[in-house]
Amino acid sequence: MEDKLWENQTVVKEFILLGFGDIPTLRGLLFLVILMIYIATMAGNILIVALVVVDQHLHTPMYYFLGNLSCLETCYSSTILPRILASFVTGDRSISFTGCFLQMYFFGSLAATECFLLSAMSYDRYLAICKPLHYATIMKNGDCLQLVVGSWISGFLGNTILFPLLQLTFCGPNEIDHFFCDFNPLLKLACSDTHKIIILAFMISCIFTLPPFLLTVTSYVYIIATILKIPSSVGRQKAFSTCSSHLIVGTIFYGTLMIVYMLPDTQTLRDWNKVFSAFYTVLTPMVNPLIYSLRNKEVKQALRKIQEKIIPVKF
Ligand SMILES: *[C@@H]1O[C@H](CO)[C@@H](O)[C@H](O)[C@H]1NC(C)=O
């Protein structure tokens, strides 16, 4: 019966991403802001990858993790921001179904990889700070490689559960009220049965976000507890501020991901969806290089060395 109804309808092959709405007076400003954010994100992260690759002093597990995180984040924001910028310039907000699917797949895979990588990094810090005597034997370069490769592979493999989406039928309306092709807004437009996919996706997002989140929080709680026992108050304060900023950025990243993908889809949450999404799509990739790398002594030294080579002046 229902199949008959759909037969007469046209099949949607293209979607319109409504983005941030269309307020002509704000368009120029919004374009500039997003362009600045994209440039800052790319510059910060590429700088860190370059430093980690070039500087011998940064060839340790911690910096390999940071290098990989930065590398991931350049890809991560490139799945979303350039398309938004292009649609501001051309005024064309449409995206093909294949384009939409690819964006969702790559974004999902990179987000999952980031979840694992952040938790591997917190575990690495836990070992370094709470088990300093055993650190070198537990975290050898080979183990670091395994954790890194494991994160990338599971991120991309886990998201293959999105492939059944390719078989869905869409018969209009075709407007996605979001700034990128995301799972829930897209699924809402499907006219085939999406029950199984929704349950599967829920399970996968629990597996990908909850355990890494818990591991991250546990590691930092242990780290902070250890730091509080440091006798010198100056050292304590410094170490504490670093860890608390990691914990805050991590919690915002995992927290907003969980709100968007794991909580039931209510109207109030839907209204906030774009705002929450902006946290894990735009904000974290931009601030992570600042929070994780550019405050480190070794990174600062590596930067200074390069700066002195290029512009031989001491600041
Ligand atoms: C990523 O991690 C691997 C394994 O530890 C390391 O060999 C590689 O240099 C890292 N990549 C970057 C860009 O830091």
The ligand as a MOL file (V3000), in Angstrom:
LIG
                    3D

  0  0  0     0  0            999 V3000
M  V30 BEGIN CTAB
M  V30 COUNTS 14 14 0 0 0
M  V30 BEGIN ATOM
M  V30 1 C 51.4800 9.3980 13.6000 0
M  V30 2 O 51.8610 8.3430 14.4390 0
M  V30 3 C 52.8130 7.4610 13.8930 0
M  V30 4 C 53.0010 6.2990 14.8330 0
M  V30 5 O 53.4070 6.6410 16.0830 0
M  V30 6 C 54.1220 8.2310 13.6410 0
M  V30 7 O 55.1020 7.3710 13.1020 0
M  V30 8 C 53.8230 9.3640 12.6860 0
M  V30 9 O 54.9790 10.1430 12.4940 0
M  V30 10 C 52.7100 10.2340 13.2440 0
M  V30 11 N 52.3670 11.2460 12.2470 0
M  V30 12 C 52.4640 12.5500 12.4940 0
M  V30 13 C 52.0710 13.4600 11.3870 0
M  V30 14 O 52.8140 12.9840 13.5580 0
M  V30 END ATOM
M  V30 BEGIN BOND
M  V30 1 1 1 2
M  V30 2 1 1 10
M  V30 3 1 2 3
M  V30 4 1 3 4
M  V30 5 1 3 6
M  V30 6 1 4 5
M  V30 7 1 6 7
M  V30 8 1 6 8
M  V30 9 1 8 9
M  V30 10 1 8 10
M  V30 11 1 10 11
M  V30 12 1 11 12
M  V30 13 1 12 13
M  V30 14 2 12 14
M  V30 END BOND
M  V30 END CTAB
M  END
